[in-house]
Amino acid sequence: MNLYLVRHGETANNRDGVGIGRLDEPLTAFGAEQAVAVGERFAGLKLDRVFASPLRRALETARPIVAAAGRPAIEVRNELIELDVGLTEGMAFPVVRARFPDFVAKWASSEVATAVMP
């Protein structure tokens, strides 16, 4: 069995260095191009199933994969939804580092599994 993990294409928040969790943001034009390019990488591969989170950016990334692989549908799974980033949703990364230094230090450490979003 092969398992392929694909991250969604670029969103405006990704491009601008702003945190994004469950905000249902679409892909940018560049993100849509990335989705088409990754879809082309799956052309000719036999994929038994394609799963995606219900978030728009994930679905917009999965559609070209499904089309290229000739699969009939994306299986939307709520379990794949993005992490709830709490108060950091929509914050620029420098602001997160300034406002929540203890969290950022823990997130970047070997204790990441116990880090709690502000």
N, C-alpha and C positions, 0 to 999 in steps of 0.2 A: 504494500500500500504506500502511495505517495501522498503527502499532505503539503499543500501549498498555502502559505500565509501571505496575504497581500494587504498592505496598508492603503488606506484611501488616498486619492490624489489630493493635490493642494487645495486648501480653502483660503479665504481672505485672512482669517485669523492665523493660520499656519504661516502664510506669506509675511504677515505683519508682526510676527513674534508675540502674538497674543494667545493666552491660554484658551483652550477649547475643550469642553467636556461633552455634556449632553446637548449643548446648543445645536440645533438642527440646521446647520449651515451648508449651502450647496458648494460644489466645486467651483473654482475659478476657471476661466478659459484654459489656463495652463494645466490645471488639475484635470479637466476633461480630456486634454491631449494626453496626459499621463495615463488616464484610464484606458484610452484607445490603444496606447502603446503597450500597456500590460496585457490588454485583451489580445493583441496580436501575438504576444509570446505564448498564449494558450491555444492558438490556432493549431488544429490537428491533434491536440492532446485529448485523450479520453478522460473526461472528468465525470465521476459518478454523481457527485453532488456539489453544489455551490451554495455556501452559506454567507449571509451578510447580516449586519446589525440593521435595525429599522431606520437608522439615521440616513438622511438624504445623501450625505457624502459617501457613505458605504454603498448604498444602492446604485448611485451614479457610477461608482468605480466597478461594481460587480456586473452591470449590464453588458459592457463590451466583452467581458470574460465569458459570460453565458452565450453571447452571440457568436463569439469566435470558436467556442468549444461545442457549439451545437446543442447546448442544454436547453430544455424547455422553460425552466424557471429558476429564479433565485429563491432559496429557502430562507425566509426572514426569521431570525432567531433573536428574541429579546435578550437572551443571555449574553449576546455579543455586544450589547450597547456599551458605549464608552463609560469610563469611570466618571462618577459625579465629583467634579473638582471643587465643589463648595464655593467659598468666597473668592476663589481665584479665577472663576469663570469670567472670561472677557478682560482679564488683567494682563498688561504687558509683563513679560518675564522680569525685567528690572524692578518693577513695582512689587511683584511677588517676592523677590529676593529681599527687598528693603522692608516690606511689611511683615514677612513671615520667615525671618532668618533661621529660627530653630527648626521649623518644618523643612525648609530647603536643605539644611545640613543633614537632617535625618533621612530625607528622601534620597540624597546623594551618597548615603553611607551603606554599610552592610546591614543596617537596621531598617532598611526600606520597608520590609514586610510589616513593621509595626507603626509606620508613619500614618498619621491621620490628617486628611485634608482639612485646612482651616475652614 
